[in-house]
Amino acid sequence: MKNTLLKVFIMVAMALLSIPHAARAQVNTAIMFPIVGRYVQSLQSGDNQALGQLTDPFLFQRLMLLTTGDGVFPILRDLGPIANIQLGPSVSPFNFTVRIQHQRGTSEWQFVLNTDSKVVLAAELLRVTFQGSASSGPSGVLPGAAPRTGANSELGNVFGGRPGGAIVADLARPDTFNPIPPRNSPGPTPGAPAPSTTVSMPCVQVAAACGARPRTFTNDPRLVEFLFMTDRVPQNGTQAVSFSGDRQSSFSFGAVSVHVPETHKIGRIELPSTWKVWGIELRHDPIDEKKHFVIRQLQIMTLDAWGDLIRKTQARSALIFVHGFNTGFLDAVYRNAQIIYDLDYRGLSILYSWSSRGGALNYRYDIDSAYSGRDGFIFLLKKLREEYGIQRVDVLAHSMGNLLVLDALKNSSATEHPARVDQLMMAAPDVPRDSFERQLPEIQKISAGTTLYASAADKALAASKLLAIYPRAGDVPDIGPVILPNLDTIDVTAIGDEFLGLNHTEFATNRSVMDDLRILLDTQQRASRLNQIKAYPETQGGPHYWRYVP
């Protein structure tokens, strides 16, 4: 990034020395107007594809993080369509300020462009001024804005006001420019004069104005709250309702909150130590909220109440976590809390907990339970999209959870109205390799992207191979990992083997894997997403897959 910026600076400096000032302004205007117009329009309508083309990858990632993947600045949407764009007092071909007149006010910006590639390197919203009543606010965050107008399809041309004429940028054809006489741009809706409202640095002062949202249910930075769906049999514990490993034909729905300790380290689940001999518990350390994960509350609710809660969050994206073999309900809750906290995920988080017995000797039972949970998983996907208003659904499946997810999606893909997922992330899938290779091409028809994290050092998969006989899709044997068209296969063997063996937590206990998951969720960018991941083999024909380097 530093080298790129240095090259841009040198290139622009040389251009500045060789071009007269008046010409510099003209060149900058011709390049700048369509880029600025399309950039702001994209932030009004949530056109992430256009943003990806207009912006440097680092700026795009920042925008996705800020807006939770929506790519929308609500405060810009509430300003309404663009009427004209005016240059600020200081202009250079790469660094400039602009004042944009909207239908219901103005926005002022600082832009840094790469004028060679016509890409936005940096953009800061400096000030917003609303014209009209001060009694209401955009999206409920600021006073002075008109009601929401929905997607902006009225942008049309962008006018740059200069004495004696203007340059018009047709956003549909950004390389076409025609000098025309200036004309009056549409202004605010006629009516009685009303005080204007100005907000400086809205993305900093009121983060929600630029799309940032608090965690789904709470503002406590160490309290993770999410929903769950399970076919496990509920039990009345000594202090709260829990769930066994026994399966039932019906499903339970609920919400849970987990407090993450101050001493938490990425990938770990800090719990009190338990000492057992021959299955007899000799000592159990007391729970310390500063050191351990603690479940604050767990509540079961009806499906109707559960659905109403989802609607109230107004979430547009959801991440479903499907745990693996040898995982009890509480283990799944803690793992989901750790993943959501480490990813700093701000969408709707849902744990889909199928009825694993939570024991290393219950492999056959867990396989039957995984197959039994397929219908519920498809039910959940369709509910989220068709009834609860979720527009983007990503799925993270671990170990045997992939058996459930892949078989469910494969069967659904053959139906008239299949369920759909966006990013399907498969961590160490405990699935027969030949079945995986047959199923995935059909699943890719109903998914936007597929990523496989495989490892030759995964001890749980080694145990699975002994029990299941057939090679597993999450393994990396001597012939190499599974390689299929449009599948991003990432070999994570170099990260190391599992410290706790059958607890099967390798994928979630390394910071690098979590970083890669976060970038994938935020940007939907294909591998390679991190500099720790390199192409392999390094042949002229291009990589067959990716792997972490030591």
FISESE-559214 format. One record per residue (C-alpha): residue in one letter; residue number from 0; z, x, y. Coordinates in steps of 0.2 Angstrom, whole numbers, plus 2048, in hexadecimal, padded with zeros to 3 digits. Last residue first. Layout:
! residues N
PT   residu   num    up   east   north
PT        a   NUM     Z      X       Y
...
//
This chain:
! residues 550
PT   residu   num    up   east   north
PT        p   549   825    819     797
PT        v   548   815    80F     79A
PT        y   547   815    7FC     798
PT        r   546   806    7F6     78F
PT        w   545   7F6    7ED     793
PT        y   544   7E8    7E6     788
PT        h   543   7D5    7E9     783
PT        p   542   7D2    7F4     792
PT        g   541   7C1    7F8     799
PT        g   540   7B1    7FE     791
PT        q   539   7B4    80F     798
PT        t   538   7C3    812     78D
PT        e   537   7D5    813     792
PT        p   536   7DC    80A     783
PT        y   535   7E7    802     78A
PT        a   534   7E8    7FD     79D
PT        k   533   7F9    801     7A5
PT        i   532   808    7F7     7AA
PT        q   531   816    801     7B3
PT        n   530   80B    7FE     7C3
PT        l   529   80E    7EC     7C2
PT        r   528   803    7DC     7C1
PT        s   527   7F6    7E2     7B5
PT        a   526   7F4    7D5     7B0
PT        r   525   7ED    7C4     7B7
PT        q   524   7F4    7BD     7C7
PT        q   523   7FC    7AC     7C6
PT        t   522   804    7B0     7D7
PT        d   521   816    7AC     7D7
PT        l   520   818    7A8     7C4
PT        l   519   80F    7B8     7BF
PT        i   518   818    7C2     7CC
PT        r   517   828    7BC     7C5
PT        l   516   824    7BF     7B3
PT        d   515   81F    7D1     7B7
PT        d   514   82F    7D4     7C0
PT        m   513   839    7CD     7B1
PT        v   512   830    7D8     7A5
PT        s   511   834    7E7     7B0
PT        r   510   846    7E3     7B2
PT        n   509   849    7E4     79F
PT        t   508   855    7D8     796
PT        a   507   84A    7C9     795
PT        f   506   83D    7CF     789
PT        e   505   849    7D8     77E
PT        t   504   854    7C9     77B
PT        h   503   853    7C6     768
PT        n   502   865    7C4     764
PT        l   501   85F    7CA     753
PT        g   500   860    7DC     759
PT        l   499   86E    7DE     766
PT        f   498   866    7ED     76F
PT        e   497   855    7E8     76D
PT        d   496   848    7F5     76D
PT        g   495   841    7FF     77B
PT        i   494   836    7FC     78B
PT        a   493   828    806     783
PT        t   492   824    7F8     777
PT        v   491   820    7EC     785
PT        d   490   80E    7E9     780
PT        i   489   805    7DD     78C
PT        t   488   7F8    7D1     786
PT        d   487   7EF    7C7     794
PT        l   486   7E5    7BB     78A
PT        n   485   7D4    7B6     792
PT        p   484   7CB    7BB     782
PT        l   483   7D7    7C0     774
PT        i   482   7E0    7D0     76F
PT        v   481   7EF    7CF     764
PT        p   480   7F9    7DF     763
PT        g   479   7F3    7F0     75C
PT        i   478   7EC    7F5     74A
PT        d   477   7FC    7FF     748
PT        p   476   807    7EF     74A
PT        v   475   80C    7E8     75B
PT        d   474   816    7D8     758
PT        g   473   817    7C8     762
PT        a   472   809    7C0     757
PT        r   471   813    7C2     747
PT        p   470   80C    7CA     737
PT        y   469   80F    7BF     728
PT        i   468   81E    7C0     71C
PT        a   467   829    7B3     724
PT        l   466   83A    7BA     720
PT        l   465   835    7CD     721
PT        k   464   82A    7CA     730
PT        s   463   838    7C1     739
PT        a   462   844    7D0     737
PT        a   461   837    7DB     73F
PT        l   460   834    7CD     74C
PT        a   459   847    7CE     750
PT        k   458   847    7E0     751
PT        d   457   83A    7E1     75F
PT        a   456   834    7F3     760
PT        a   455   821    7F0     75D
PT        s   454   821    7E4     76C
PT        a   453   816    7D6     773
PT        y   452   816    7CD     784
PT        l   451   808    7C0     783
PT        t   450   801    7B8     793
PT        t   449   7F6    7A8     794
PT        g   448   7EE    7A1     7A4
PT        a   447   7E9    790     7AB
PT        s   446   7EC    786     79B
PT        i   445   7E4    777     793
PT        k   444   7D4    780     78C
PT        q   443   7DF    790     788
PT        i   442   7E8    786     77B
PT        e   441   7D8    784     771
PT        p   440   7D5    797     772
PT        l   439   7E7    79A     76E
PT        q   438   7E9    791     75D
PT        r   437   7DE    79B     752
PT        e   436   7E5    7AC     757
PT        f   435   7F6    7A6     757
PT        s   434   7F4    79F     745
PT        d   433   7EE    7B0     740
PT        r   432   7FD    7B9     748
PT        p   431   80A    7AE     740
PT        v   430   816    7A9     74E
PT        d   429   826    7B1     754
PT        p   428   81F    7B3     765
PT        a   427   827    7C3     76E
PT        a   426   826    7BA     77F
PT        m   425   818    7AE     782
PT        m   424   814    7A9     794
PT        l   423   809    79A     796
PT        q   422   804    798     7A9
PT        d   421   7FE    787     7AE
PT        v   420   801    77A     7A1
PT        r   419   7F8    76B     79B
PT        a   418   7FB    75C     790
PT        p   417   7EC    755     788
PT        h   416   7E4    744     78C
PT        e   415   7D6    741     77E
PT        t   414   7E0    74B     771
PT        a   413   7DA    75C     76A
PT        s   412   7E4    766     777
PT        s   411   7F4    75D     772
PT        n   410   7F3    764     760
PT        k   409   7F1    776     767
PT        l   408   7FE    773     774
PT        a   407   80C    76E     768
PT        d   406   808    77C     75C
PT        l   405   809    788     76A
PT        v   404   819    782     771
PT        l   403   823    780     761
PT        l   402   81E    790     759
PT        n   401   820    799     76A
PT        g   400   832    793     76A
PT        m   399   833    79E     75B
PT        s   398   834    7AE     766
PT        h   397   835    7A9     779
PT        a   396   82B    79C     782
PT        l   395   828    79C     795
PT        v   394   81E    78D     79B
PT        d   393   817    78A     7AC
PT        v   392   815    778     7B3
PT        r   391   80C    776     7C4
PT        q   390   809    765     7CC
PT        i   389   81A    75D     7C8
PT        g   388   81A    74B     7CF
PT        y   387   826    743     7C3
PT        e   386   81C    737     7BA
PT        e   385   80B    73F     7B4
PT        r   384   80F    751     7B6
PT        l   383   821    753     7B1
PT        k   382   820    744     7A4
PT        k   381   811    74C     79C
PT        l   380   819    75D     799
PT        l   379   829    755     793
PT        f   378   821    74A     786
PT        i   377   817    759     780
PT        f   376   827    762     77D
PT        g   375   82F    753     775
PT        d   374   821    752     768
PT        r   373   822    764     763
PT        g   372   835    765     760
PT        s   371   834    761     74D
PT        y   370   829    771     74B
PT        a   369   836    77B     752
PT        s   368   844    773     748
PT        d   367   83B    776     738
PT        i   366   839    789     73D
PT        d   365   84B    789     741
PT        y   364   851    783     730
PT        r   363   847    790     728
PT        y   362   84E    79E     733
PT        n   361   860    798     731
PT        l   360   868    7A8     72B
PT        a   359   868    7B0     73C
PT        g   358   872    7A2     743
PT        g   357   86F    797     753
PT        r   356   86B    787     74A
PT        s   355   85C    785     755
PT        s   354   85A    773     75A
PT        w   353   84D    774     769
PT        s   352   853    778     77A
PT        y   351   846    774     788
PT        l   350   84E    77C     797
PT        i   349   847    776     7A7
PT        s   348   846    77F     7B8
PT        l   347   83F    776     7C7
PT        g   346   838    783     7D4
PT        r   345   842    790     7DD
PT        y   344   841    79E     7CF
PT        d   343   84C    7AD     7D5
PT        l   342   844    7B6     7C5
PT        d   341   855    7BD     7C1
PT        y   340   85E    7AD     7C4
PT        i   339   852    7A2     7BB
PT        i   338   852    7AE     7AC
PT        q   337   865    7AF     7AC
PT        a   336   867    79D     7AD
PT        n   335   85B    79A     79F
PT        r   334   864    7A7     794
PT        y   333   875    79F     797
PT        v   332   86E    78D     793
PT        a   331   865    794     783
PT        d   330   875    79C     77D
PT        l   329   87F    78C     780
PT        f   328   873    782     776
PT        g   327   872    78F     767
PT        t   326   864    79B     765
PT        n   325   860    7A3     754
PT        f   324   84D    7A1     757
PT        g   323   846    79F     768
PT        h   322   848    797     779
PT        v   321   83B    78B     782
PT        f   320   83C    78E     795
PT        i   319   833    781     7A0
PT        l   318   82F    787     7B1
PT        a   317   82B    779     7BE
PT        s   316   820    778     7CE
PT        r   315   81E    76A     7DB
PT        a   314   831    766     7DD
PT        q   313   835    757     7E8
PT        t   312   847    75A     7E2
PT        k   311   849    747     7E2
PT        r   310   83C    744     7D6
PT        i   309   844    74F     7C9
PT        l   308   855    746     7CB
PT        d   307   84C    735     7C9
PT        g   306   845    73B     7B8
PT        w   305   856    740     7B2
PT        a   304   85D    72F     7B7
PT        d   303   84F    726     7AE
PT        l   302   851    732     79F
PT        t   301   864    72E     79E
PT        m   300   870    73B     7A2
PT        i   299   87A    749     79A
PT        q   298   884    754     7A5
PT        l   297   889    766     7A4
PT        q   296   894    76E     7B2
PT        r   295   89A    77F     7B7
PT        i   294   894    789     7A8
PT        v   293   89A    79B     7AB
PT        f   292   891    7AB     7AA
PT        h   291   89D    7B9     7AA
PT        k   290   8A4    7C7     7B5
PT        k   289   8AA    7BF     7C5
PT        e   288   8AC    7AE     7BC
PT        d   287   8B9    7B6     7B0
PT        i   286   8BA    7AE     7A0
PT        p   285   8C8    7B4     794
PT        d   284   8C4    7C0     787
PT        h   283   8C3    7B9     775
PT        r   282   8CD    7C2     767
PT        l   281   8CF    7C0     755
PT        e   280   8C1    7B4     751
PT        i   279   8BF    7B3     73E
PT        g   278   8AD    7B5     738
PT        w   277   8B1    7C3     72D
PT        v   276   8B9    7CC     73B
PT        k   275   8B5    7C6     74D
PT        w   274   8B8    7CD     75F
PT        t   273   8B1    7C3     76D
PT        s   272   8AD    7CB     77E
PT        p   271   8AB    7BF     78D
PT        l   270   899    7BC     792
PT        e   269   88D    7C6     79E
PT        i   268   87B    7C0     79A
PT        r   267   870    7CF     79E
PT        g   266   85E    7D0     7A4
PT        i   265   861    7D6     7B6
PT        k   264   874    7DB     7B8
PT        h   263   881    7CF     7BC
PT        t   262   891    7D6     7C5
PT        e   261   893    7C7     7D1
PT        p   260   892    7BB     7C2
PT        v   259   885    7AD     7C0
PT        h   258   88C    79B     7C1
PT        v   257   883    78F     7B6
PT        s   256   87F    77D     7BA
PT        v   255   879    771     7AD
PT        a   254   86E    761     7AE
PT        g   253   86A    754     7A1
PT        f   252   85E    74C     794
PT        s   251   861    748     782
PT        f   250   853    745     775
PT        s   249   851    73A     766
PT        s   248   84C    73E     754
PT        q   247   85B    749     751
PT        r   246   85E    75C     74E
PT        d   245   86E    765     749
PT        g   244   871    775     752
PT        s   243   880    76D     75C
PT        f   242   880    768     76E
PT        s   241   88E    768     77B
PT        v   240   898    75B     785
PT        a   239   8A7    762     78E
PT        q   238   8B8    769     78D
PT        t   237   8BE    767     77B
PT        g   236   8AC    764     775
PT        n   235   8A4    753     772
PT        q   234   894    756     769
PT        p   233   882    752     76C
PT        v   232   875    754     75E
PT        r   231   866    75F     764
PT        d   230   856    758     769
PT        t   229   857    760     77A
PT        m   228   851    75E     78C
PT        f   227   859    768     79A
PT        l   226   85A    769     7AD
PT        f   225   85F    777     7B8
PT        e   224   86C    77E     7C4
PT        v   223   870    790     7C7
PT        l   222   87F    794     7D2
PT        r   221   87F    7A6     7D9
PT        p   220   876    7A2     7E9
PT        d   219   880    792     7EC
PT        n   218   873    788     7F6
PT        t   217   872    77B     7E8
PT        f   216   866    76F     7DF
PT        t   215   855    776     7DD
PT        r   214   859    787     7E5
PT        p   213   855    787     7F8
PT        r   212   843    785     7FE
PT        a   211   838    790     808
PT        g   210   828    787     80E
PT        c   209   825    78E     81F
PT        a   208   830    782     829
PT        a   207   83D    783     81B
PT        a   206   841    795     821
PT        v   205   848    78E     831
PT        q   204   84C    79D     83C
PT        v   203   841    7AA     833
PT        c   202   832    7A0     82F
PT        p   201   834    797     840
PT        m   200   833    7A7     84A
PT        s   199   835    79E     85A
PT        v   198   836    78B     85B
PT        t   197   830    781     869
PT        t   196   832    76E     86C
PT        s   195   828    765     879
PT        p   194   82F    757     883
PT        a   193   825    746     883
PT        p   192   817    740     88E
PT        a   191   812    72E     88B
PT        g   190   803    72C     87F
PT        p   189   7F3    733     87A
PT        t   188   7F3    73C     869
PT        p   187   7F4    74F     86B
PT        g   186   7E4    758     86F
PT        p   185   7D2    759     869
PT        s   184   7C9    768     86F
PT        n   183   7BF    767     87F
PT        r   182   7AF    770     87F
PT        p   181   7AA    782     882
PT        p   180   798    787     882
PT        i   179   791    78D     872
PT        p   178   78F    79F     86A
PT        n   177   78B    79D     858
PT        f   176   793    7A5     849
PT        t   175   78F    7A5     836
PT        d   174   799    7B0     82B
PT        p   173   7A7    7A4     828
PT        r   172   79B    797     821
PT        a   171   7A6    788     81C
PT        l   170   7B3    78D     829
PT        d   169   7A5    78C     836
PT        a   168   7AB    799     843
PT        v   167   7A7    794     855
PT        i   166   7A7    7A2     863
PT        a   165   7AA    79B     874
PT        g   164   7A3    79A     885
PT        g   163   7A5    79E     898
PT        p   162   7B7    7A3     898
PT        r   161   7BD    7A6     886
PT        g   160   7C5    798     87B
PT        g   159   7C2    79C     869
PT        f   158   7BD    78C     860
PT        v   157   7C0    789     84D
PT        n   156   7B4    77D     845
PT        g   155   7B8    76F     838
PT        l   154   7CB    76E     836
PT        e   153   7CC    75B     831
PT        s   152   7D0    75D     81E
PT        n   151   7E2    761     820
PT        a   150   7EC    75B     811
PT        g   149   7F9    74E     815
PT        t   148   7FD    748     826
PT        r   147   810    74B     828
PT        p   146   818    742     836
PT        a   145   817    749     848
PT        a   144   821    758     84D
PT        g   143   82F    75A     85A
PT        p   142   83E    75E     851
PT        l   141   83F    76B     842
PT        v   140   844    76A     830
PT        g   139   841    758     82A
PT        s   138   82F    75B     824
PT        p   137   82A    75E     836
PT        g   136   837    757     842
PT        s   135   83B    747     84A
PT        s   134   844    742     85B
PT        a   133   83C    74F     866
PT        s   132   82D    744     869
PT        g   131   81C    74C     86D
PT        q   130   815    75D     86E
PT        f   129   81B    76A     861
PT        t   128   81C    77D     865
PT        v   127   81C    78A     858
PT        r   126   820    79C     85A
PT        l   125   81D    7AD     852
PT        l   124   815    7A9     841
PT        e   123   812    7BA     83A
PT        a   122   803    7C0     831
PT        a   121   800    7D0     828
PT        l   120   7F1    7D9     81E
PT        v   119   7E5    7CB     821
PT        v   118   7D4    7CF     819
PT        k   117   7C3    7D1     821
PT        s   116   7BF    7E0     816
PT        d   115   7BA    7EB     824
PT        t   114   7C5    7E2     832
PT        n   113   7D5    7E5     828
PT        l   112   7DF    7D9     832
PT        v   111   7F0    7D9     83A
PT        f   110   7F5    7C8     841
PT        q   109   803    7C3     84D
PT        w   108   803    7B0     84F
PT        e   107   807    7A2     85B
PT        s   106   806    78F     856
PT        t   105   802    781     861
PT        g   104   805    76E     862
PT        r   103   800    75D     85B
PT        q   102   7ED    75F     858
PT        h   101   7EF    772     857
PT        q   100   7EC    77F     863
PT        i    99   7ED    790     85C
PT        r    98   7F3    79F     866
PT        v    97   7EE    7B0     860
PT        t    96   7F6    7C1     85F
PT        f    95   7ED    7D1     85A
PT        n    94   7EC    7E0     84F
PT        f    93   7DC    7E5     846
PT        p    92   7CD    7E5     852
PT        s    91   7D9    7E6     861
PT        v    90   7DF    7D9     86D
PT        s    89   7ED    7D8     879
PT        p    88   7EE    7C8     884
PT        g    87   7EE    7BC     875
PT        l    86   7DE    7B5     86F
PT        q    85   7DB    7A3     86E
PT        i    84   7D8    797     860
PT        n    83   7D2    785     861
PT        a    82   7D5    773     85B
PT        i    81   7DE    777     84A
PT        p    80   7E3    768     840
PT        g    79   7F5    761     840
PT        l    78   805    769     845
PT        d    77   80E    761     837
PT        r    76   804    76C     82A
PT        l    75   809    77B     834
PT        i    74   81B    777     833
PT        p    73   81A    773     820
PT        f    72   813    785     81D
PT        v    71   80A    783     80C
PT        g    70   806    790     7FF
PT        d    69   80E    785     7F1
PT        g    68   814    794     7E7
PT        t    67   826    793     7EC
PT        t    66   821    794     7FF
PT        l    65   829    7A4     803
PT        l    64   825    7AC     7F2
PT        m    63   813    7A7     7F2
PT        l    62   811    7AD     804
PT        r    61   819    7BE     800
PT        q    60   80D    7C0     7F1
PT        f    59   7FE    7BC     7FC
PT        l    58   804    7C9     809
PT        f    57   806    7D6     7FB
PT        p    56   7F5    7D1     7F4
PT        d    55   7EC    7D3     805
PT        t    54   7E6    7C3     80B
PT        l    53   7D7    7B8     80E
PT        q    52   7D1    7B7     7FB
PT        g    51   7E2    7B2     7F5
PT        l    50   7E5    7A6     803
PT        a    49   7D5    79D     7FF
PT        q    48   7DB    79B     7ED
PT        n    47   7EC    796     7F3
PT        d    46   7E5    787     7FD
PT        g    45   7F6    77F     801
PT        s    44   7EF    774     80F
PT        q    43   7F7    77A     81E
PT        l    42   7F9    78C     819
PT        s    41   7E6    78C     814
PT        q    40   7E2    785     825
PT        v    39   7EC    793     82D
PT        y    38   7E2    7A1     823
PT        r    37   7D1    798     825
PT        g    36   7D3    798     838
PT        v    35   7DA    7AA     839
PT        i    34   7CC    7B0     82F
PT        p    33   7BE    7A6     838
PT        f    32   7C4    7AC     849
PT        m    31   7C8    7BE     845
PT        i    30   7B7    7C6     841
PT        a    29   7AD    7C0     850
PT        t    28   7BC    7C2     85B
PT        n    27   7BF    7D3     856
PT        v    26   7AD    7D8     859
PT        q    25   7AE    7D0     86A
PT        a    24   7BE    7D8     86F
PT        r    23   7B8    7E9     86A
PT        a    22   7A8    7E7     874
PT        a    21   7B2    7E5     884
PT        h    20   7BD    7F4     880
PT        p    19   7AF    800     87D
PT        i    18   7AD    805     86A
PT        s    17   7AE    817     864
PT        l    16   7C1    81A     866
PT        l    15   7C6    809     85F
PT        a    14   7BB    80C     850
PT        m    13   7C3    81C     84C
PT        a    12   7D4    814     84E
PT        v    11   7CF    806     842
PT        m    10   7CA    811     834
PT        i     9   7DA    81C     836
PT        f     8   7E5    80D     836
PT        v     7   7DC    805     827
PT        k     6   7DD    815     81D
PT        l     5   7F0    816     821
PT        l     4   7F3    804     81C
PT        t     3   7EA    807     80C
PT        n     2   7F4    817     809
PT        k     1   804    80E     80C
PT        m     0   800    800     800
//
